[in-house]
Amino acid sequence: MNYHNRIFKVFNNSDNGDTSSETTFHYKQEGNILTSIYSGGSIVSGHLIVLVDSNGNIDMRYHHINRDGEIMTGLCKSTPEILPDGRIRLHEEWRWTNGDLSVGKSTIEEIV
């Protein structure tokens, strides 16, 4: 699965997450390496660095600066689902690696 030039928005997120429906992710992929910039809602600026396996599963690390001026970091594993209209939905399980170290779940969907 190739995520190159796809754009995703948050569909839902745990209450302890910083992203929201206003957050947009712009994906770029070369081989099995995926990167993304993201912003919107409480996120001023963020970046992802990702390894994608042959089934499209994602193993990522992320960092961003939120509107409170905090640098937040974490890791996430995402599993893709192909929607009936061909878009991709990613089911994510994530964990903060700073702050309260809590875990959460989110879903993001490709927008066209």
N, C-alpha and C positions, 0 to 999 in steps of 0.2 A: 504494500500500500504506500502511496506517495502523497504526502501532505503539502507539497510545494505550491506556493501561492494561494493556499486556502485561508479563509478568514473565519474565525470562530467567535461566538458570543456565549456568555455564561447563560445556561438555561436554569440551573438551580445550584445552590451551594449551602453548606452547613453554616450555622449562625456565627461560628468562630473564624470564618474565612474573610478575606479582604475583598475578593472579587464579587461582582454583582452583574445584573443584566446590562449594565452600562459599560462593562469591561470588554474590550475587543482584542483578540489575539491575531497577529499576522504571521503565518508560518512560512518558513523557507526550508527546503530540504535538498541536501546533496548526498547521494548514497544513503547510508543509514543514519546520517547525522542531520538532526532537525534543530533549527533555532527559531526563536520568535521574540518579537517585541510585543508588549501589551500595555494598555493604559485604559483609563476610563473609570468612572465612579470614584471610589476611594483610592485608586491606584494612579499615581502621578507618572511613574515610569517603571517598567519591568522587563525582564529578560528570562528566557528559557534556554537551556541547553539539554539536548535530548538524544538518546539512542533509540532507534526504531528497529524492532525485530522483523522477521520475514512475514509475520502475521499482522503487522501494523500495531502491535502493542508498544506502548511508550514507557520509557524509564527516564524521568526528567528530574532536573534540579532547577529551582527557580529562585529569583531574588527580585525585590521591588522596593520602591520608596512609596509609602502611602501618604495621604493628605496630612497626617499627624507628623510627618517628617521622620518617620521611623524606617530603618532598613530592615526588611523582613526576608527570611530565607526559608526554604523548605524543599521537600522532595515529594514526588508524585508518581504513581503508576496508573496508566490509562489504558482502557480496553476499548477498541473501536466497535461500533455498530453501524451498519449501512442501513439507512432509512429507505422506505419504499420509493422516495423521490430521488434516491441516489446520493443524497447528502450524508455526511459522516456525523455521528454523535459519539462523543467520547465520555465514557464512564470512568470517573477519576476517584482514586483514594489517595489522600495526601496527608502530610505531616509537617508541621512547623519544626524547623531545626534551631530556632531561637524563640524568644518570648516564652509563652507558656508550654511549648512543645506538644500542644494538643493535636489531635487527628481530626479529619473530616472527609466528607464525600461531596463531589460536585459532578455536574454534567454540563458539558459544553456542546454546542451544535454549530455546524458549518452554516454560514449565511452566504447567499448568492446575490 
